Amino acid sequence: MTDGDWRVCMMAGGASSRFYPMNKIFADPTGCGRTMVQQAFDRVCSPSAANVYSPSSFVTPAHFSGLTLPPAMSPSQFFVVTGHAEVGPMREQLSALPSENVLDEPERRNTLPAILWAIASMMRAPASPAKDLCVAIVTADHLIGNAALFRSTLYAARERATREPVICTIGIQPSALAREWTGFGAINADQAHPLAPLDGTRPEYPVVGHLPALPLVRFEEKPSESRAGQMIAQGGWYWNAGMFVFRVSTLELALKAFQPAMHGLYLDMCRALGAANQPEARRLFGQLPKHIPHPLEPAKMADCSIDYALMVPMSMAQGPAPVRGVVLPGVFPWLDIGSWDALRKVLTPDGQANVVVGPVTLDGATRDSILVVEAPLPGRPRPHLTVAGLSGQVVVLSKEGVLLVVPVEKAQRVKDLKAQAEALTKAHPEAPHAACLVECARVEVLAGTEAHGRVSAVGVSAPLQAGLALAEDTLQATVRAL
């Protein structure tokens, strides 16, 4: 295979409910100047990708010190699968991509249907000796540092996947704290029996010679804290970050072996897209299942993810299998900023333990808070936030004029708040609403707020006053303790 037979596909279909009122993938929650999808694109396609995440605890493994950034991929080889509503914003933010490389997923499904839609759109025919691709599946919503090490790891997986019938997954080096494991799926790899090193690897990809390829043993769902403690003691476990590398022909073999009905639908989708019959291809996509029998617990159903549909059955196969699962350790800095309070792991607080992103004016009494203002939309008023007397609050002002207030310790409840706000808008689309307050008896919303946006808050017990007002070309949000 040549570099021209290499594609990267970014999964960008998540609802990002935990980052309400922003859409996390289109936002720059850390204030680095590039949104999450732009960072994901840069890591693969930029000749000089910036290092946007560099935790003080990270130490570059000795083998990789001084590693230079490998060659960038052409933007024409980078694809995105996203929902219909996100196609326009995605094309705006990734303007270097050909517009046809932003793929409109017909319906929201899980990862395997999205991957099959992407491959069918790229290939428009089943794989053959004359036509095959190596594809990397990457994510849109993780912070990843050391772009040179990340890109080299992808290329190491590509070298393995192009030479052998394997599906490589990149396993993240996990934390030593059991409580931090409960939000991630886990992958067990056989560290005692790594695959034989590859010969004749290319000098521009030095990671290939030092990064072990480990046989996949087992996938597990998000563990309890006690189970995570057992995994830490056992060793050989990694976090599942949803990144995979494979040849299309290899994925087709796995699909035929473990999900034959989906394999047939996939082949028909390829033919329909090859004949430029989009309506038929979308109809076939709608027949792909949302759920499948759970491979580990047959009495239950599981999401139709690549994990449950292919990787778990592959790890359970007895005897010779047409496809093997392989784990490559991801030794680059990685963080899933799964809620607003996770920004404390990324950004340096001020002297009052506040984390601040964007134009924020705060008094000397505000402490232990997370204060975020999203960059403005073109031609719209510039958002600005002023806070006073706050303690332990998350306050976020979105570019659309939604002001969020939630105590730091209840940041995970933002997902519920988003559902409440959407239900309110749906029930009364004709009427503006100044507030969506859940369990916030002591929050006062300033008059006139409904003309400029909405205050959304959940679980706030401290007496607060919050509101939005337009002053010249600035959308001014105010939150102060009473």
C-alpha positions in Angstrom: 0.0 0.0 0.0 1.1 3.6 -0.7 0.4 6.8 1.2 -2.4 7.5 -1.3 -4.2 4.4 0.0 -4.4 5.8 3.5 -7.5 7.6 4.9 -8.5 9.0 8.3 -12.1 9.2 9.3 -13.2 11.3 12.3 -16.3 10.3 14.2 -18.2 13.5 15.1 -21.8 12.5 15.8 -22.0 12.9 19.6 -24.6 15.2 21.2 -22.1 16.6 23.8 -24.9 16.9 26.4 -22.4 17.2 29.2 -21.0 20.4 27.7 -24.3 22.2 27.4 -24.7 25.0 26.4 -21.9 24.6 23.9 -21.5 21.9 21.3 -18.1 20.6 22.5 -16.7 19.5 19.2 -17.3 23.0 17.6 -16.1 24.8 20.7 -12.7 25.7 22.1 -13.3 24.9 25.7 -9.6 25.4 26.7 -9.1 28.7 24.9 -6.2 27.5 22.7 -7.6 29.2 19.6 -8.6 26.0 17.8 -11.9 24.1 18.2 -12.0 20.4 19.1 -12.6 19.3 15.5 -9.9 21.7 14.2 -7.5 20.2 16.7 -8.3 16.7 15.5 -7.8 17.7 11.9 -4.5 19.5 12.8 -3.1 16.3 14.5 -3.2 14.5 11.2 -3.1 17.1 8.4 -1.2 20.1 9.7 2.5 20.5 8.8 3.0 22.1 12.2 0.4 20.9 14.6 0.4 22.8 17.9 0.8 21.0 21.2 -2.5 22.0 22.8 -2.3 19.6 25.8 0.8 19.1 27.9 0.1 18.0 31.5 3.0 18.5 33.9 2.8 14.9 34.9 3.5 13.6 31.4 7.0 12.3 30.7 7.9 11.4 27.1 9.1 7.8 27.0 12.8 7.6 26.5 12.5 5.9 23.1 10.5 8.8 21.7 12.4 11.9 23.1 13.3 14.3 20.3 10.7 12.7 18.0 9.9 15.0 15.0 6.5 15.4 13.5 6.0 12.9 10.7 4.7 14.0 7.3 1.2 15.4 7.3 -1.7 13.7 5.4 -3.4 15.6 2.6 -6.8 17.1 3.6 -8.3 15.2 0.7 -7.6 12.0 2.6 -9.4 13.2 5.8 -13.1 12.4 6.2 -15.7 13.2 8.8 -19.0 11.4 9.7 -21.4 13.7 11.4 -25.2 14.4 11.8 -27.2 16.3 9.3 -27.4 19.4 11.5 -23.6 19.5 12.0 -22.7 19.2 8.3 -22.8 23.0 7.7 -20.8 24.0 10.8 -18.3 21.2 10.1 -17.6 22.4 6.6 -17.2 26.0 7.9 -14.7 25.0 10.6 -12.8 22.6 8.3 -12.7 24.7 5.3 -9.5 23.0 4.0 -11.5 19.8 3.4 -13.3 19.1 0.2 -17.0 19.5 1.0 -17.8 16.0 -0.1 -15.4 14.6 2.6 -17.9 15.7 5.3 -20.3 12.8 5.3 -23.9 13.2 6.4 -24.9 10.2 8.4 -28.4 9.3 7.4 -29.6 8.5 11.0 -27.9 8.6 14.4 -26.6 5.1 15.1 -23.6 3.8 17.0 -20.0 3.5 15.8 -20.2 0.5 13.5 -23.0 1.8 11.2 -21.2 5.2 11.1 -18.0 3.5 10.1 -19.7 1.3 7.4 -21.4 4.5 6.0 -18.0 6.2 5.8 -16.2 3.2 4.1 -19.1 2.7 1.7 -18.9 6.4 0.8 -15.1 6.3 0.3 -15.0 3.0 -1.6 -18.3 2.9 -3.5 -17.5 -0.8 -4.0 -16.4 -3.8 -1.9 -12.6 -4.1 -1.4 -10.6 -6.1 -3.9 -6.9 -6.7 -4.6 -7.0 -3.8 -7.0 -8.9 -1.5 -4.7 -8.3 -1.4 -0.9 -7.7 1.3 1.7 -6.2 1.5 5.1 -8.4 3.5 7.4 -7.9 5.1 10.8 -10.9 5.9 12.9 -10.2 8.9 15.2 -12.3 10.9 17.6 -13.4 14.5 17.7 -13.9 15.2 21.4 -10.6 14.3 23.2 -7.6 16.4 24.1 -4.4 14.9 22.8 -1.0 16.2 23.2 2.4 15.6 21.6 1.1 15.5 18.0 4.4 13.9 16.8 3.9 10.9 19.0 0.2 10.7 18.2 0.7 10.8 14.5 3.6 8.3 14.7 1.4 5.9 16.6 -1.3 6.1 13.9 1.4 5.3 11.3 2.7 2.4 13.4 -0.8 1.0 13.5 -1.0 1.5 9.7 2.2 -0.4 9.1 0.8 -3.3 11.1 -2.7 -3.3 9.6 -1.4 -3.1 6.0 0.8 -6.2 6.4 -1.5 -8.5 8.5 -5.2 -9.2 8.8 -5.6 -7.3 12.0 -7.8 -4.6 13.4 -5.6 -2.4 15.6 -7.0 -0.4 18.5 -5.1 2.2 20.3 -5.3 1.7 24.1 -4.7 4.7 26.4 -2.3 4.3 29.3 -4.7 4.4 32.3 -4.6 6.3 35.5 -3.4 4.5 38.7 -6.6 5.8 40.5 -9.5 3.3 40.3 -12.1 6.1 40.6 -10.9 7.6 37.3 -11.6 4.3 35.4 -15.4 4.3 35.8 -16.0 6.6 32.8 -14.2 4.5 30.2 -14.4 1.1 28.6 -11.3 -1.1 29.2 -9.2 -3.2 26.9 -7.1 -6.1 28.1 -4.0 -7.0 26.1 -1.5 -9.9 26.4 1.7 -8.0 27.3 3.6 -11.2 27.8 3.3 -12.2 24.1 3.7 -9.2 21.8 3.6 -9.8 18.1 6.9 -10.1 16.2 8.4 -6.8 15.2 7.9 -5.6 11.7 10.9 -5.7 9.4 11.8 -3.1 6.8 9.8 -0.3 8.4 10.1 3.2 7.0 12.7 5.5 8.7 10.3 8.5 8.8 8.1 6.6 11.3 10.5 5.7 14.1 7.8 4.7 16.5 7.1 1.5 14.6 10.3 -0.1 15.9 9.6 0.7 19.6 5.8 0.5 20.0 4.7 -3.1 20.9 1.7 -4.7 19.1 -0.2 -6.8 21.7 -2.8 -9.5 21.1 -6.3 -8.4 22.2 -7.6 -10.5 25.1 -10.8 -8.8 26.2 -13.0 -5.7 26.1 -15.1 -4.7 29.2 -17.7 -2.1 29.8 -17.0 0.8 32.1 -15.9 -0.9 35.3 -17.0 -0.3 38.9 -14.4 1.2 41.1 -13.8 -2.1 42.8 -13.4 -3.9 39.4 -11.1 -1.1 38.3 -8.9 -1.8 41.3 -8.7 -5.5 40.2 -7.7 -4.4 36.7 -4.9 -2.1 38.1 -3.5 -4.9 40.2 -3.7 -7.4 37.3 -2.0 -5.1 34.7 -2.3 -5.3 31.0 -5.4 -3.1 30.9 -5.8 0.1 28.8 -8.6 2.6 28.4 -10.7 2.3 25.2 -10.5 5.7 23.3 -12.5 4.5 20.2 -9.5 4.7 17.8 -9.0 1.9 15.3 -6.9 1.2 12.2 -7.6 -1.5 9.6 -7.6 -2.3 6.0 -11.1 -2.2 4.5 -10.7 -5.8 3.2 -9.9 -6.9 6.8 -12.9 -5.1 8.2 -15.1 -6.8 5.6 -13.7 -10.2 6.6 -14.5 -9.5 10.3 -18.0 -8.3 9.4 -18.7 -11.4 7.3 -17.5 -13.6 10.1 -19.2 -12.0 13.1 -22.1 -9.9 11.6 -23.1 -11.5 8.3 -26.5 -9.7 8.0 -24.8 -6.3 8.4 -22.1 -7.5 5.9 -24.8 -8.0 3.3 -26.4 -4.6 3.9 -22.9 -3.0 3.7 -22.2 -4.6 0.3 -25.6 -3.4 -1.0 -24.8 0.1 0.4 -21.5 0.1 -1.5 -23.2 -0.8 -4.7 -26.0 1.8 -4.3 -23.4 4.6 -3.6 -21.3 3.3 -6.6 -24.4 3.8 -8.7 -25.0 7.3 -7.2 -28.3 6.0 -5.7 -28.3 8.0 -2.5 -31.9 7.3 -1.5 -31.4 3.5 -1.8 -28.1 3.7 0.2 -29.8 5.7 2.9 -32.7 3.2 3.0 -30.2 0.4 3.4 -28.4 2.3 6.2 -31.7 2.6 8.0 -31.9 -1.2 8.2 -28.6 -1.5 10.1 -29.5 -2.3 13.8 -29.2 0.2 16.6 -28.8 -2.7 19.1 -27.4 -6.3 18.8 -27.4 -9.2 21.2 -24.8 -8.6 23.9 -21.8 -10.9 23.0 -20.9 -11.4 26.7 -24.5 -11.5 28.2 -26.8 -13.0 25.5 -29.9 -12.2 27.5 -29.2 -8.5 27.1 -28.9 -6.1 24.2 -25.9 -4.0 23.4 -25.3 -0.9 21.3 -24.2 -1.6 17.7 -20.7 -0.4 18.3 -17.6 -1.7 16.6 -16.5 -2.9 20.1 -19.5 -5.1 20.7 -20.2 -6.1 17.1 -16.6 -7.0 16.1 -13.9 -6.6 18.7 -15.5 -8.6 21.5 -16.5 -11.6 19.3 -13.0 -11.5 17.7 -11.5 -11.7 21.2 -13.7 -14.7 22.0 -13.1 -16.6 18.8 -11.9 -20.2 19.4 -9.2 -21.5 17.1 -7.8 -19.8 13.9 -9.8 -16.6 13.1 -9.8 -14.7 9.8 -9.0 -11.5 11.7 -7.2 -10.7 14.9 -7.5 -7.8 17.3 -4.3 -6.0 18.2 -3.7 -3.3 20.8 -1.1 -0.6 20.3 -0.4 1.4 23.5 -1.1 5.1 23.2 1.7 6.7 25.2 0.8 10.3 24.2 -1.0 12.7 26.6 -4.8 12.1 26.3 -7.8 13.5 28.2 -11.5 13.1 27.8 -12.8 16.4 29.0 -16.2 14.8 29.8 -17.7 17.7 31.8 -16.9 21.3 32.7 -15.1 20.5 35.9 -12.5 18.5 33.9 -11.0 21.8 32.7 -9.2 21.9 36.0 -7.0 19.1 34.7 -6.0 21.2 31.7 -5.8 24.8 32.6 -3.8 26.6 35.3 -6.0 28.3 37.9 -5.5 31.9 39.1 -4.6 32.9 42.6 -8.2 32.3 43.8 -8.3 28.8 42.2 -10.5 30.0 39.3 -10.2 28.6 35.8 -11.0 31.3 33.3 -11.5 31.0 29.5 -12.4 34.0 27.4 -13.4 37.6 28.2 -14.4 37.4 31.9 -14.3 40.2 34.5 -14.3 38.9 38.1 -13.9 40.5 41.5 -11.4 39.5 44.1 -14.0 37.5 46.1 -14.8 34.9 43.4 -13.0 31.7 44.1 -12.9 27.9 43.2 -15.0 28.6 40.1 -14.8 27.7 36.4 -15.7 30.6 34.1 -16.0 30.1 30.3 -17.1 32.4 27.5 -17.4 31.0 24.0 -16.0 32.9 21.0 -18.6 34.9 19.1 -20.4 34.0 15.9 -19.4 36.1 12.9 -21.4 39.3 12.8 -23.0 38.7 16.3 -22.4 40.6 19.5 -19.3 39.7 21.5 -20.1 37.8 24.6 -18.6 39.0 27.9 -19.1 37.7 31.4 -18.9 39.6 34.7 -19.0 37.7 38.0 -18.9 38.7 41.6 -18.8 36.9 45.0 -19.1 33.4 43.5 -17.8 30.3 45.2 -17.5 26.8 43.6 -19.6 27.6 40.6 -19.4 26.7 36.9 -20.6 29.6 34.7 -20.6 29.3 31.0 -21.8 31.8 28.4 -22.4 30.4 24.9 -22.1 32.3 21.6 -25.9 31.9 21.2 -26.6 33.7 24.5 -27.3 30.8 26.9 -25.9 31.4 30.3 -25.3 28.3 32.4 -24.8 28.2 36.2 -24.2 25.0 38.1 -22.1 24.2 41.2 -18.8 22.5 40.4 -19.7 19.4 42.3 -22.9 19.0 40.3 -21.3 19.6 36.8 -22.4 16.1 35.7 -26.0 17.2 35.9 -25.7 19.5 33.0 -26.8 16.7 30.7 -30.2 16.6 32.5 -30.5 20.4 32.3 -30.0 20.4 28.6 -32.9 17.9 28.2 -35.1 20.2 30.4 -34.2 23.3 28.3 -34.9 21.5 25.0 -38.3 20.3 26.3 -39.2 23.9 27.4 -38.4 25.2 23.9 -40.3 22.4 22.2 -43.4 23.0 24.4 -43.4 26.7 23.9 -41.7 27.6 20.6 -43.7 30.8 20.2 -42.7 32.3 23.5 -39.2 33.5 24.8 -38.1 32.2 28.1 -35.7 34.0 30.4 -34.9 30.9 32.4 -34.8 27.2 32.7 -34.2 26.6 36.4 -34.0 23.2 38.0 -33.8 23.0 41.8 -32.7 26.6 42.0 -35.2 28.3 44.4 -32.8 31.2 45.2 -31.7 32.2 41.7 -33.1 35.6 40.6 -33.2 36.2 36.8 -32.8 39.9 35.8 -35.6 41.5 33.8 -35.1 41.7 30.1 -33.0 38.6 29.9 -35.5 36.9 27.6 -34.8 39.4 24.9 -31.2 38.3 24.6 -31.0 34.7 25.7 -31.7 32.4 28.6 -30.3 31.6 32.0 -30.1 27.8 32.6 -29.2 26.6 36.1 -29.4 23.3 38.0 -28.8 22.5 41.7 -27.8 26.0 42.7 -28.5 26.5 46.5 -26.6 29.8 47.0 -28.6 33.0 46.4 -27.6 34.4 43.1 -28.7 37.0 40.6 -28.1 36.3 36.8 -29.1 37.9 33.6 -28.2 39.0 30.1 -28.2 42.4 28.5 -27.0 44.0 25.2 -24.7 47.0 25.5 -23.6 48.4 22.1 -22.1 45.4 20.3 -21.4 43.3 23.5 -23.7 40.6 25.0 -23.1 41.2 28.7 -23.8 38.4 31.1 -23.8 39.0 34.8 -23.8 36.5 37.7 -23.4 37.8 41.3 -23.9 36.4 44.7 -26.7 38.1 46.8 
